Amino acid sequence: MATNSPPPNEPSSDRSALARYSGIAIQMLAIIGLSTWAGVWLDGHFQPKTPWYTIGFTLGGIFLALYQVIRSVSSDQ
């Protein structure tokens, strides 16, 4: 009877999937965090009355992070 378990020297597919998706989550956190930080810095540097840089850069970071996730997940198939 054949089993579908990976050979002992290869990481299991569950562990590799966990590592891949946690890497994507860390990448999302970094993109959104850095873009928000840049927006806050620009708002502090130029001192506008409204936080448009923070809002714009945060939304841009979210869209960029989602694009990266979609691209990563699409290439896995």
N, CA, C, O and CB atoms as a CASP TS submission, in Angstrom:
PFRMAT TS
TARGET T0000
AUTHOR 0000-0000-0000
METHOD Language model
MODEL 1
PARENT N/A
ATOM      1  N   MET     1       0.835  -1.170   0.000  1.00  0.00           N
ATOM      2  CA  MET     1       0.000   0.000   0.000  1.00  0.00           C
ATOM      3  C   MET     1       0.885   1.241   0.000  1.00  0.00           C
ATOM      4  O   MET     1       1.786   1.356   0.831  1.00  0.00           O
ATOM      5  CB  MET     1      -0.953  -0.007   1.208  1.00  0.00           C
ATOM      6  N   ALA     2       0.645   2.156  -0.906  1.00  0.00           N
ATOM      7  CA  ALA     2       1.457   3.371  -1.027  1.00  0.00           C
ATOM      8  C   ALA     2       0.874   4.478  -0.150  1.00  0.00           C
ATOM      9  O   ALA     2      -0.341   4.634  -0.027  1.00  0.00           O
ATOM     10  CB  ALA     2       1.533   3.837  -2.506  1.00  0.00           C
ATOM     11  N   THR     3       1.778   5.232   0.447  1.00  0.00           N
ATOM     12  CA  THR     3       1.331   6.377   1.251  1.00  0.00           C
ATOM     13  C   THR     3       1.707   7.662   0.536  1.00  0.00           C
ATOM     14  O   THR     3       2.625   7.675  -0.284  1.00  0.00           O
ATOM     15  CB  THR     3       1.951   6.344   2.680  1.00  0.00           C
ATOM     16  N   ASN     4       1.020   8.709   0.834  1.00  0.00           N
ATOM     17  CA  ASN     4       1.259   9.995   0.194  1.00  0.00           C
ATOM     18  C   ASN     4       2.089  10.923   1.061  1.00  0.00           C
ATOM     19  O   ASN     4       2.046  12.138   0.868  1.00  0.00           O
ATOM     20  CB  ASN     4      -0.050  10.654  -0.145  1.00  0.00           C
ATOM     21  N   SER     5       2.829  10.396   1.994  1.00  0.00           N
ATOM     22  CA  SER     5       3.641  11.254   2.864  1.00  0.00           C
ATOM     23  C   SER     5       4.947  11.602   2.148  1.00  0.00           C
ATOM     24  O   SER     5       5.475  10.798   1.380  1.00  0.00           O
ATOM     25  CB  SER     5       3.931  10.552   4.233  1.00  0.00           C
ATOM     26  N   PRO     6       5.467  12.822   2.409  1.00  0.00           N
ATOM     27  CA  PRO     6       6.715  13.220   1.757  1.00  0.00           C
ATOM     28  C   PRO     6       7.893  12.436   2.326  1.00  0.00           C
ATOM     29  O   PRO     6       7.814  11.919   3.440  1.00  0.00           O
ATOM     30  CB  PRO     6       6.953  14.731   1.922  1.00  0.00           C
ATOM     31  N   PRO     7       8.976  12.347   1.572  1.00  0.00           N
ATOM     32  CA  PRO     7      10.164  11.670   2.083  1.00  0.00           C
ATOM     33  C   PRO     7      10.670  12.370   3.354  1.00  0.00           C
ATOM     34  O   PRO     7      10.397  13.554   3.550  1.00  0.00           O
ATOM     35  CB  PRO     7      11.275  11.638   1.002  1.00  0.00           C
ATOM     36  N   PRO     8      11.402  11.656   4.216  1.00  0.00           N
ATOM     37  CA  PRO     8      11.822  12.229   5.501  1.00  0.00           C
ATOM     38  C   PRO     8      12.711  13.466   5.373  1.00  0.00           C
ATOM     39  O   PRO     8      12.699  14.307   6.272  1.00  0.00           O
ATOM     40  CB  PRO     8      12.548  11.187   6.294  1.00  0.00           C
ATOM     41  N   ASN     9      13.476  13.612   4.301  1.00  0.00           N
ATOM     42  CA  ASN     9      14.377  14.750   4.191  1.00  0.00           C
ATOM     43  C   ASN     9      13.717  15.977   3.579  1.00  0.00           C
ATOM     44  O   ASN     9      14.352  17.030   3.523  1.00  0.00           O
ATOM     45  CB  ASN     9      15.573  14.369   3.379  1.00  0.00           C
ATOM     46  N   GLU    10      12.468  15.890   3.116  1.00  0.00           N
ATOM     47  CA  GLU    10      11.758  17.030   2.548  1.00  0.00           C
ATOM     48  C   GLU    10      10.777  17.586   3.578  1.00  0.00           C
ATOM     49  O   GLU    10      10.150  16.820   4.310  1.00  0.00           O
ATOM     50  CB  GLU    10      11.017  16.625   1.248  1.00  0.00           C
ATOM     51  N   PRO    11      10.635  18.945   3.642  1.00  0.00           N
ATOM     52  CA  PRO    11       9.639  19.492   4.562  1.00  0.00           C
ATOM     53  C   PRO    11       8.240  19.157   4.066  1.00  0.00           C
ATOM     54  O   PRO    11       8.004  19.042   2.864  1.00  0.00           O
ATOM     55  CB  PRO    11       9.807  21.021   4.712  1.00  0.00           C
ATOM     56  N   SER    12       7.329  19.004   4.998  1.00  0.00           N
ATOM     57  CA  SER    12       5.968  18.668   4.592  1.00  0.00           C
ATOM     58  C   SER    12       5.334  19.849   3.879  1.00  0.00           C
ATOM     59  O   SER    12       5.752  20.994   4.052  1.00  0.00           O
ATOM     60  CB  SER    12       5.118  18.254   5.808  1.00  0.00           C
ATOM     61  N   SER    13       4.340  19.563   3.091  1.00  0.00           N
ATOM     62  CA  SER    13       3.684  20.627   2.331  1.00  0.00           C
ATOM     63  C   SER    13       2.961  21.595   3.253  1.00  0.00           C
ATOM     64  O   SER    13       2.824  22.774   2.930  1.00  0.00           O
ATOM     65  CB  SER    13       2.701  20.036   1.323  1.00  0.00           C
ATOM     66  N   ASP    14       2.493  21.103   4.411  1.00  0.00           N
ATOM     67  CA  ASP    14       1.837  21.999   5.366  1.00  0.00           C
ATOM     68  C   ASP    14       2.821  23.021   5.908  1.00  0.00           C
ATOM     69  O   ASP    14       2.487  24.200   6.024  1.00  0.00           O
ATOM     70  CB  ASP    14       1.218  21.202   6.520  1.00  0.00           C
ATOM     71  N   ARG    15       4.009  22.594   6.236  1.00  0.00           N
ATOM     72  CA  ARG    15       5.016  23.515   6.764  1.00  0.00           C
ATOM     73  C   ARG    15       5.467  24.507   5.706  1.00  0.00           C
ATOM     74  O   ARG    15       5.665  25.684   6.007  1.00  0.00           O
ATOM     75  CB  ARG    15       6.217  22.744   7.295  1.00  0.00           C
ATOM     76  N   SER    16       5.629  24.052   4.482  1.00  0.00           N
ATOM     77  CA  SER    16       6.063  24.977   3.437  1.00  0.00           C
ATOM     78  C   SER    16       4.956  25.972   3.101  1.00  0.00           C
ATOM     79  O   SER    16       5.238  27.133   2.804  1.00  0.00           O
ATOM     80  CB  SER    16       6.483  24.205   2.176  1.00  0.00           C
ATOM     81  N   ALA    17       3.712  25.532   3.146  1.00  0.00           N
ATOM     82  CA  ALA    17       2.593  26.459   2.917  1.00  0.00           C
ATOM     83  C   ALA    17       2.510  27.467   4.050  1.00  0.00           C
ATOM     84  O   ALA    17       2.269  28.651   3.812  1.00  0.00           O
ATOM     85  CB  ALA    17       1.256  25.689   2.787  1.00  0.00           C
ATOM     86  N   LEU    18       2.706  27.012   5.272  1.00  0.00           N
ATOM     87  CA  LEU    18       2.695  27.916   6.424  1.00  0.00           C
ATOM     88  C   LEU    18       3.811  28.950   6.307  1.00  0.00           C
ATOM     89  O   LEU    18       3.589  30.132   6.567  1.00  0.00           O
ATOM     90  CB  LEU    18       2.840  27.121   7.737  1.00  0.00           C
ATOM     91  N   ALA    19       4.974  28.526   5.931  1.00  0.00           N
ATOM     92  CA  ALA    19       6.101  29.451   5.772  1.00  0.00           C
ATOM     93  C   ALA    19       5.846  30.437   4.640  1.00  0.00           C
ATOM     94  O   ALA    19       6.140  31.625   4.772  1.00  0.00           O
ATOM     95  CB  ALA    19       7.397  28.675   5.509  1.00  0.00           C
ATOM     96  N   ARG    20       5.307  29.957   3.540  1.00  0.00           N
ATOM     97  CA  ARG    20       5.035  30.835   2.393  1.00  0.00           C
ATOM     98  C   ARG    20       3.991  31.884   2.755  1.00  0.00           C
ATOM     99  O   ARG    20       4.180  33.066   2.469  1.00  0.00           O
ATOM    100  CB  ARG    20       4.559  30.012   1.179  1.00  0.00           C
ATOM    101  N   TYR    21       2.897  31.470   3.377  1.00  0.00           N
ATOM    102  CA  TYR    21       1.829  32.412   3.695  1.00  0.00           C
ATOM    103  C   TYR    21       2.201  33.328   4.851  1.00  0.00           C
ATOM    104  O   TYR    21       1.749  34.473   4.886  1.00  0.00           O
ATOM    105  CB  TYR    21       0.557  31.664   4.024  1.00  0.00           C
ATOM    106  N   SER    22       3.004  32.867   5.789  1.00  0.00           N
ATOM    107  CA  SER    22       3.450  33.801   6.821  1.00  0.00           C
ATOM    108  C   SER    22       4.416  34.809   6.245  1.00  0.00           C
ATOM    109  O   SER    22       4.447  35.954   6.696  1.00  0.00           O
ATOM    110  CB  SER    22       4.101  33.056   7.982  1.00  0.00           C
ATOM    111  N   GLY    23       5.202  34.419   5.264  1.00  0.00           N
ATOM    112  CA  GLY    23       6.076  35.372   4.593  1.00  0.00           C
ATOM    113  C   GLY    23       5.273  36.430   3.851  1.00  0.00           C
ATOM    114  O   GLY    23       5.652  37.601   3.830  1.00  0.00           O
ATOM    115  N   ILE    24       4.170  36.020   3.244  1.00  0.00           N
ATOM    116  CA  ILE    24       3.296  36.972   2.564  1.00  0.00           C
ATOM    117  C   ILE    24       2.688  37.937   3.579  1.00  0.00           C
ATOM    118  O   ILE    24       2.583  39.133   3.308  1.00  0.00           O
ATOM    119  CB  ILE    24       2.184  36.234   1.783  1.00  0.00           C
ATOM    120  N   ALA    25       2.286  37.427   4.747  1.00  0.00           N
ATOM    121  CA  ALA    25       1.703  38.294   5.778  1.00  0.00           C
ATOM    122  C   ALA    25       2.724  39.302   6.295  1.00  0.00           C
ATOM    123  O   ALA    25       2.389  40.467   6.509  1.00  0.00           O
ATOM    124  CB  ALA    25       1.164  37.451   6.943  1.00  0.00           C
ATOM    125  N   ILE    26       3.956  38.869   6.494  1.00  0.00           N
ATOM    126  CA  ILE    26       5.003  39.789   6.955  1.00  0.00           C
ATOM    127  C   ILE    26       5.287  40.831   5.887  1.00  0.00           C
ATOM    128  O   ILE    26       5.515  41.998   6.204  1.00  0.00           O
ATOM    129  CB  ILE    26       6.297  39.020   7.310  1.00  0.00           C
ATOM    130  N   GLN    27       5.275  40.424   4.631  1.00  0.00           N
ATOM    131  CA  GLN    27       5.483  41.366   3.536  1.00  0.00           C
ATOM    132  C   GLN    27       4.351  42.392   3.485  1.00  0.00           C
ATOM    133  O   GLN    27       4.603  43.577   3.266  1.00  0.00           O
ATOM    134  CB  GLN    27       5.587  40.617   2.197  1.00  0.00           C
ATOM    135  N   MET    28       3.114  41.952   3.684  1.00  0.00           N
ATOM    136  CA  MET    28       1.985  42.885   3.722  1.00  0.00           C
ATOM    137  C   MET    28       2.145  43.881   4.858  1.00  0.00           C
ATOM    138  O   MET    28       1.943  45.082   4.675  1.00  0.00           O
ATOM    139  CB  MET    28       0.662  42.127   3.873  1.00  0.00           C
ATOM    140  N   LEU    29       2.507  43.382   6.022  1.00  0.00           N
ATOM    141  CA  LEU    29       2.704  44.249   7.180  1.00  0.00           C
ATOM    142  C   LEU    29       3.791  45.283   6.911  1.00  0.00           C
ATOM    143  O   LEU    29       3.639  46.452   7.265  1.00  0.00           O
ATOM    144  CB  LEU    29       3.062  43.418   8.414  1.00  0.00           C
ATOM    145  N   ALA    30       4.870  44.864   6.296  1.00  0.00           N
ATOM    146  CA  ALA    30       5.968  45.787   6.005  1.00  0.00           C
ATOM    147  C   ALA    30       5.551  46.847   4.989  1.00  0.00           C
ATOM    148  O   ALA    30       5.850  48.026   5.174  1.00  0.00           O
ATOM    149  CB  ALA    30       7.185  45.018   5.486  1.00  0.00           C
ATOM    150  N   ILE    31       4.869  46.448   3.928  1.00  0.00           N
ATOM    151  CA  ILE    31       4.452  47.404   2.893  1.00  0.00           C
ATOM    152  C   ILE    31       3.481  48.429   3.468  1.00  0.00           C
ATOM    153  O   ILE    31       3.656  49.631   3.270  1.00  0.00           O
ATOM    154  CB  ILE    31       3.801  46.668   1.702  1.00  0.00           C
ATOM    155  N   ILE    32       2.463  47.958   4.175  1.00  0.00           N
ATOM    156  CA  ILE    32       1.463  48.869   4.727  1.00  0.00           C
ATOM    157  C   ILE    32       2.082  49.740   5.819  1.00  0.00           C
ATOM    158  O   ILE    32       1.807  50.938   5.887  1.00  0.00           O
ATOM    159  CB  ILE    32       0.260  48.080   5.286  1.00  0.00           C
ATOM    160  N   GLY    33       2.913  49.148   6.666  1.00  0.00           N
ATOM    161  CA  GLY    33       3.551  49.914   7.733  1.00  0.00           C
ATOM    162  C   GLY    33       4.483  50.986   7.212  1.00  0.00           C
ATOM    163  O   GLY    33       4.450  52.122   7.687  1.00  0.00           O
ATOM    164  N   LEU    34       5.310  50.644   6.245  1.00  0.00           N
ATOM    165  CA  LEU    34       6.252  51.632   5.694  1.00  0.00           C
ATOM    166  C   LEU    34       5.536  52.736   4.920  1.00  0.00           C
ATOM    167  O   LEU    34       5.933  53.899   4.989  1.00  0.00           O
ATOM    168  CB  LEU    34       7.264  50.943   4.781  1.00  0.00           C
ATOM    169  N   SER    35       4.496  52.382   4.193  1.00  0.00           N
ATOM    170  CA  SER    35       3.779  53.424   3.456  1.00  0.00           C
ATOM    171  C   SER    35       3.023  54.349   4.407  1.00  0.00           C
ATOM    172  O   SER    35       2.945  55.553   4.164  1.00  0.00           O
ATOM    173  CB  SER    35       2.807  52.793   2.452  1.00  0.00           C
ATOM    174  N   THR    36       2.466  53.799   5.487  1.00  0.00           N
ATOM    175  CA  THR    36       1.801  54.640   6.486  1.00  0.00           C
ATOM    176  C   THR    36       2.808  55.538   7.178  1.00  0.00           C
ATOM    177  O   THR    36       2.544  56.721   7.394  1.00  0.00           O
ATOM    178  CB  THR    36       1.064  53.778   7.520  1.00  0.00           C
ATOM    179  N   TRP    37       3.960  54.983   7.525  1.00  0.00           N
ATOM    180  CA  TRP    37       5.009  55.790   8.154  1.00  0.00           C
ATOM    181  C   TRP    37       5.439  56.928   7.230  1.00  0.00           C
ATOM    182  O   TRP    37       5.645  58.052   7.689  1.00  0.00           O
ATOM    183  CB  TRP    37       6.224  54.911   8.515  1.00  0.00           C
ATOM    184  N   ALA    38       5.575  56.649   5.934  1.00  0.00           N
ATOM    185  CA  ALA    38       5.965  57.686   4.980  1.00  0.00           C
ATOM    186  C   ALA    38       4.900  58.782   4.917  1.00  0.00           C
ATOM    187  O   ALA    38       5.235  59.965   4.854  1.00  0.00           O
ATOM    188  CB  ALA    38       6.192  57.077   3.578  1.00  0.00           C
ATOM    189  N   GLY    39       3.620  58.400   4.932  1.00  0.00           N
ATOM    190  CA  GLY    39       2.546  59.385   4.918  1.00  0.00           C
ATOM    191  C   GLY    39       2.537  60.245   6.167  1.00  0.00           C
ATOM    192  O   GLY    39       2.341  61.458   6.090  1.00  0.00           O
ATOM    193  N   VAL    40       2.748  59.619   7.322  1.00  0.00           N
ATOM    194  CA  VAL    40       2.803  60.372   8.579  1.00  0.00           C
ATOM    195  C   VAL    40       4.001  61.313   8.569  1.00  0.00           C
ATOM    196  O   VAL    40       3.899  62.456   9.015  1.00  0.00           O
ATOM    197  CB  VAL    40       2.880  59.414   9.793  1.00  0.00           C
ATOM    198  N   TRP    41       5.123  60.843   8.069  1.00  0.00           N
ATOM    199  CA  TRP    41       6.312  61.694   8.009  1.00  0.00           C
ATOM    200  C   TRP    41       6.077  62.894   7.091  1.00  0.00           C
ATOM    201  O   TRP    41       6.428  64.021   7.439  1.00  0.00           O
ATOM    202  CB  TRP    41       7.527  60.884   7.523  1.00  0.00           C
ATOM    203  N   LEU    42       5.483  62.652   5.922  1.00  0.00           N
ATOM    204  CA  LEU    42       5.196  63.749   5.002  1.00  0.00           C
ATOM    205  C   LEU    42       4.202  64.740   5.603  1.00  0.00           C
ATOM    206  O   LEU    42       4.355  65.950   5.439  1.00  0.00           O
ATOM    207  CB  LEU    42       4.655  63.202   3.686  1.00  0.00           C
ATOM    208  N   ASP    43       3.184  64.230   6.299  1.00  0.00           N
ATOM    209  CA  ASP    43       2.236  65.131   6.961  1.00  0.00           C
ATOM    210  C   ASP    43       2.933  65.964   8.038  1.00  0.00           C
ATOM    211  O   ASP    43       2.627  67.144   8.209  1.00  0.00           O
ATOM    212  CB  ASP    43       1.076  64.327   7.582  1.00  0.00           C
ATOM    213  N   GLY    44       3.854  65.358   8.750  1.00  0.00           N
ATOM    214  CA  GLY    44       4.596  66.100   9.770  1.00  0.00           C
ATOM    215  C   GLY    44       5.583  67.085   9.171  1.00  0.00           C
ATOM    216  O   GLY    44       5.812  68.160   9.725  1.00  0.00           O
ATOM    217  N   HIS    45       6.163  66.717   8.045  1.00  0.00           N
ATOM    218  CA  HIS    45       7.155  67.576   7.405  1.00  0.00           C
ATOM    219  C   HIS    45       6.514  68.806   6.759  1.00  0.00           C
ATOM    220  O   HIS    45       7.008  69.922   6.915  1.00  0.00           O
ATOM    221  CB  HIS    45       7.931  66.785   6.358  1.00  0.00           C
ATOM    222  N   PHE    46       5.420  68.599   6.039  1.00  0.00           N
ATOM    223  CA  PHE    46       4.761  69.706   5.357  1.00  0.00           C
ATOM    224  C   PHE    46       3.672  70.358   6.197  1.00  0.00           C
ATOM    225  O   PHE    46       3.221  71.454   5.862  1.00  0.00           O
ATOM    226  CB  PHE    46       4.173  69.225   4.064  1.00  0.00           C
ATOM    227  N   GLN    47       3.238  69.720   7.275  1.00  0.00           N
ATOM    228  CA  GLN    47       2.249  70.205   8.232  1.00  0.00           C
ATOM    229  C   GLN    47       0.971  70.730   7.576  1.00  0.00           C
ATOM    230  O   GLN    47       0.592  71.880   7.795  1.00  0.00           O
ATOM    231  CB  GLN    47       2.856  71.286   9.072  1.00  0.00           C
ATOM    232  N   PRO    48       0.306  69.895   6.774  1.00  0.00           N
ATOM    233  CA  PRO    48      -0.979  70.337   6.226  1.00  0.00           C
ATOM    234  C   PRO    48      -2.059  70.280   7.308  1.00  0.00           C
ATOM    235  O   PRO    48      -1.859  69.665   8.355  1.00  0.00           O
ATOM    236  CB  PRO    48      -1.386  69.465   5.010  1.00  0.00           C
ATOM    237  N   LYS    49      -3.180  70.910   7.058  1.00  0.00           N
ATOM    238  CA  LYS    49      -4.269  70.917   8.037  1.00  0.00           C
ATOM    239  C   LYS    49      -5.024  69.593   8.059  1.00  0.00           C
ATOM    240  O   LYS    49      -5.684  69.274   9.049  1.00  0.00           O
ATOM    241  CB  LYS    49      -5.234  72.053   7.738  1.00  0.00           C
ATOM    242  N   THR    50      -4.938  68.834   7.001  1.00  0.00           N
ATOM    243  CA  THR    50      -5.598  67.530   6.936  1.00  0.00           C
ATOM    244  C   THR    50      -4.543  66.456   6.624  1.00  0.00           C
ATOM    245  O   THR    50      -3.528  66.753   5.995  1.00  0.00           O
ATOM    246  CB  THR    50      -6.739  67.529   5.853  1.00  0.00           C
ATOM    247  N   PRO    51      -4.777  65.231   7.055  1.00  0.00           N
ATOM    248  CA  PRO    51      -3.781  64.159   6.881  1.00  0.00           C
ATOM    249  C   PRO    51      -3.866  63.445   5.533  1.00  0.00           C
ATOM    250  O   PRO    51      -3.949  62.217   5.497  1.00  0.00           O
ATOM    251  CB  PRO    51      -3.940  63.145   7.979  1.00  0.00           C
ATOM    252  N   TRP    52      -3.848  64.178   4.437  1.00  0.00           N
ATOM    253  CA  TRP    52      -4.026  63.551   3.134  1.00  0.00           C
ATOM    254  C   TRP    52      -2.863  62.658   2.732  1.00  0.00           C
ATOM    255  O   TRP    52      -3.068  61.643   2.066  1.00  0.00           O
ATOM    256  CB  TRP    52      -4.224  64.602   2.093  1.00  0.00           C
ATOM    257  N   TYR    53      -1.662  63.014   3.122  1.00  0.00           N
ATOM    258  CA  TYR    53      -0.521  62.147   2.786  1.00  0.00           C
ATOM    259  C   TYR    53      -0.662  60.798   3.489  1.00  0.00           C
ATOM    260  O   TYR    53      -0.445  59.749   2.882  1.00  0.00           O
ATOM    261  CB  TYR    53       0.821  62.824   3.183  1.00  0.00           C
ATOM    262  N   THR    54      -1.022  60.832   4.759  1.00  0.00           N
ATOM    263  CA  THR    54      -1.183  59.580   5.506  1.00  0.00           C
ATOM    264  C   THR    54      -2.284  58.726   4.899  1.00  0.00           C
ATOM    265  O   THR    54      -2.105  57.522   4.715  1.00  0.00           O
ATOM    266  CB  THR    54      -1.494  59.868   6.982  1.00  0.00           C
ATOM    267  N   ILE    55      -3.403  59.330   4.592  1.00  0.00           N
ATOM    268  CA  ILE    55      -4.521  58.589   4.005  1.00  0.00           C
ATOM    269  C   ILE    55      -4.123  58.020   2.640  1.00  0.00           C
ATOM    270  O   ILE    55      -4.356  56.844   2.359  1.00  0.00           O
ATOM    271  CB  ILE    55      -5.765  59.501   3.867  1.00  0.00           C
ATOM    272  N   GLY    56      -3.528  58.853   1.806  1.00  0.00           N
ATOM    273  CA  GLY    56      -3.151  58.411   0.467  1.00  0.00           C
ATOM    274  C   GLY    56      -2.099  57.320   0.464  1.00  0.00           C
ATOM    275  O   GLY    56      -2.222  56.327  -0.252  1.00  0.00           O
ATOM    276  N   PHE    57      -1.063  57.511   1.270  1.00  0.00           N
ATOM    277  CA  PHE    57       0.000  56.510   1.300  1.00  0.00           C
ATOM    278  C   PHE    57      -0.471  55.208   1.939  1.00  0.00           C
ATOM    279  O   PHE    57      -0.052  54.128   1.523  1.00  0.00           O
ATOM    280  CB  PHE    57       1.208  57.049   2.052  1.00  0.00           C
ATOM    281  N   THR    58      -1.340  55.298   2.949  1.00  0.00           N
ATOM    282  CA  THR    58      -1.870  54.076   3.557  1.00  0.00           C
ATOM    283  C   THR    58      -2.715  53.296   2.562  1.00  0.00           C
ATOM    284  O   THR    58      -2.561  52.082   2.426  1.00  0.00           O
ATOM    285  CB  THR    58      -2.701  54.410   4.802  1.00  0.00           C
ATOM    286  N   LEU    59      -3.607  53.993   1.866  1.00  0.00           N
ATOM    287  CA  LEU    59      -4.426  53.304   0.858  1.00  0.00           C
ATOM    288  C   LEU    59      -3.564  52.747  -0.271  1.00  0.00           C
ATOM    289  O   LEU    59      -3.806  51.637  -0.747  1.00  0.00           O
ATOM    290  CB  LEU    59      -5.483  54.259   0.284  1.00  0.00           C
ATOM    291  N   GLY    60      -2.562  53.508  -0.700  1.00  0.00           N
ATOM    292  CA  GLY    60      -1.648  53.008  -1.718  1.00  0.00           C
ATOM    293  C   GLY    60      -0.899  51.766  -1.253  1.00  0.00           C
ATOM    294  O   GLY    60      -0.708  50.826  -2.025  1.00  0.00           O
ATOM    295  N   GLY    61      -0.473  51.761   0.013  1.00  0.00           N
ATOM    296  CA  GLY    61       0.209  50.594   0.573  1.00  0.00           C
ATOM    297  C   GLY    61      -0.702  49.380   0.653  1.00  0.00           C
ATOM    298  O   GLY    61      -0.272  48.256   0.399  1.00  0.00           O
ATOM    299  N   ILE    62      -1.962  49.609   1.008  1.00  0.00           N
ATOM    300  CA  ILE    62      -2.922  48.497   1.067  1.00  0.00           C
ATOM    301  C   ILE    62      -3.127  47.900  -0.322  1.00  0.00           C
ATOM    302  O   ILE    62      -3.104  46.680  -0.487  1.00  0.00           O
ATOM    303  CB  ILE    62      -4.278  48.973   1.651  1.00  0.00           C
ATOM    304  N   PHE    63      -3.326  48.757  -1.319  1.00  0.00           N
ATOM    305  CA  PHE    63      -3.519  48.255  -2.679  1.00  0.00           C
ATOM    306  C   PHE    63      -2.271  47.533  -3.195  1.00  0.00           C
ATOM    307  O   PHE    63      -2.376  46.497  -3.852  1.00  0.00           O
ATOM    308  CB  PHE    63      -3.882  49.407  -3.619  1.00  0.00           C
ATOM    309  N   LEU    64      -1.095  48.081  -2.896  1.00  0.00           N
ATOM    310  CA  LEU    64       0.141  47.428  -3.321  1.00  0.00           C
ATOM    311  C   LEU    64       0.310  46.074  -2.629  1.00  0.00           C
ATOM    312  O   LEU    64       0.723  45.104  -3.264  1.00  0.00           O
ATOM    313  CB  LEU    64       1.351  48.330  -3.025  1.00  0.00           C
ATOM    314  N   ALA    65      -0.003  46.001  -1.340  1.00  0.00           N
ATOM    315  CA  ALA    65       0.103  44.737  -0.607  1.00  0.00           C
ATOM    316  C   ALA    65      -0.881  43.710  -1.155  1.00  0.00           C
ATOM    317  O   ALA    65      -0.531  42.540  -1.310  1.00  0.00           O
ATOM    318  CB  ALA    65      -0.147  44.962   0.894  1.00  0.00           C
ATOM    319  N   LEU    66      -2.102  44.133  -1.447  1.00  0.00           N
ATOM    320  CA  LEU    66      -3.079  43.198  -2.021  1.00  0.00           C
ATOM    321  C   LEU    66      -2.650  42.718  -3.401  1.00  0.00           C
ATOM    322  O   LEU    66      -2.844  41.552  -3.745  1.00  0.00           O
ATOM    323  CB  LEU    66      -4.457  43.855  -2.108  1.00  0.00           C
ATOM    324  N   TYR    67      -2.068  43.611  -4.189  1.00  0.00           N
ATOM    325  CA  TYR    67      -1.550  43.223  -5.500  1.00  0.00           C
ATOM    326  C   TYR    67      -0.459  42.162  -5.348  1.00  0.00           C
ATOM    327  O   TYR    67      -0.432  41.182  -6.093  1.00  0.00           O
ATOM    328  CB  TYR    67      -1.001  44.456  -6.253  1.00  0.00           C
ATOM    329  N   GLN    68       0.435  42.361  -4.385  1.00  0.00           N
ATOM    330  CA  GLN    68       1.510  41.395  -4.146  1.00  0.00           C
ATOM    331  C   GLN    68       0.933  40.032  -3.714  1.00  0.00           C
ATOM    332  O   GLN    68       1.418  38.989  -4.152  1.00  0.00           O
ATOM    333  CB  GLN    68       2.487  41.933  -3.065  1.00  0.00           C
ATOM    334  N   VAL    69      -0.096  40.041  -2.861  1.00  0.00           N
ATOM    335  CA  VAL    69      -0.725  38.799  -2.406  1.00  0.00           C
ATOM    336  C   VAL    69      -1.366  38.076  -3.591  1.00  0.00           C
ATOM    337  O   VAL    69      -1.168  36.873  -3.766  1.00  0.00           O
ATOM    338  CB  VAL    69      -1.786  39.088  -1.307  1.00  0.00           C
ATOM    339  N   ILE    70      -2.124  38.797  -4.394  1.00  0.00           N
ATOM    340  CA  ILE    70      -2.785  38.181  -5.542  1.00  0.00           C
ATOM    341  C   ILE    70      -1.760  37.618  -6.513  1.00  0.00           C
ATOM    342  O   ILE    70      -1.943  36.524  -7.049  1.00  0.00           O
ATOM    343  CB  ILE    70      -3.688  39.196  -6.254  1.00  0.00           C
ATOM    344  N   ARG    71      -0.674  38.365  -6.744  1.00  0.00           N
ATOM    345  CA  ARG    71       0.366  37.888  -7.644  1.00  0.00           C
ATOM    346  C   ARG    71       1.061  36.645  -7.085  1.00  0.00           C
ATOM    347  O   ARG    71       1.358  35.717  -7.837  1.00  0.00           O
ATOM    348  CB  ARG    71       1.388  38.993  -7.897  1.00  0.00           C
ATOM    349  N   SER    72       1.322  36.616  -5.782  1.00  0.00           N
ATOM    350  CA  SER    72       1.976  35.461  -5.168  1.00  0.00           C
ATOM    351  C   SER    72       1.086  34.228  -5.193  1.00  0.00           C
ATOM    352  O   SER    72       1.548  33.132  -5.508  1.00  0.00           O
ATOM    353  CB  SER    72       2.370  35.781  -3.738  1.00  0.00           C
ATOM    354  N   VAL    73      -0.177  34.401  -4.866  1.00  0.00           N
ATOM    355  CA  VAL    73      -1.097  33.270  -4.831  1.00  0.00           C
ATOM    356  C   VAL    73      -1.382  32.760  -6.243  1.00  0.00           C
ATOM    357  O   VAL    73      -1.530  31.555  -6.445  1.00  0.00           O
ATOM    358  CB  VAL    73      -2.408  33.666  -4.133  1.00  0.00           C
ATOM    359  N   SER    74      -1.459  33.656  -7.211  1.00  0.00           N
ATOM    360  CA  SER    74      -1.720  33.251  -8.595  1.00  0.00           C
ATOM    361  C   SER    74      -0.556  32.454  -9.181  1.00  0.00           C
ATOM    362  O   SER    74      -0.760  31.529  -9.968  1.00  0.00           O
ATOM    363  CB  SER    74      -1.994  34.479  -9.462  1.00  0.00           C
ATOM    364  N   SER    75       0.659  32.817  -8.794  1.00  0.00           N
ATOM    365  CA  SER    75       1.821  32.113  -9.339  1.00  0.00           C
ATOM    366  C   SER    75       1.994  30.729  -8.716  1.00  0.00           C
ATOM    367  O   SER    75       2.720  29.897  -9.261  1.00  0.00           O
ATOM    368  CB  SER    75       3.083  32.937  -9.120  1.00  0.00           C
ATOM    369  N   ASP    76       1.339  30.471  -7.582  1.00  0.00           N
ATOM    370  CA  ASP    76       1.447  29.164  -6.926  1.00  0.00           C
ATOM    371  C   ASP    76       0.646  28.092  -7.658  1.00  0.00           C
ATOM    372  O   ASP    76       0.915  26.904  -7.483  1.00  0.00           O
ATOM    373  CB  ASP    76       0.974  29.261  -5.481  1.00  0.00           C
ATOM    374  N   GLN    77      -0.311  28.476  -8.455  1.00  0.00           N
ATOM    375  CA  GLN    77      -1.201  27.493  -9.083  1.00  0.00           C
ATOM    376  C   GLN    77      -0.601  26.916 -10.288  1.00  0.00           C
ATOM    377  O   GLN    77      -1.215  26.072 -10.939  1.00  0.00           O
ATOM    378  CB  GLN    77      -2.510  28.091  -9.432  1.00  0.00           C
TER
END
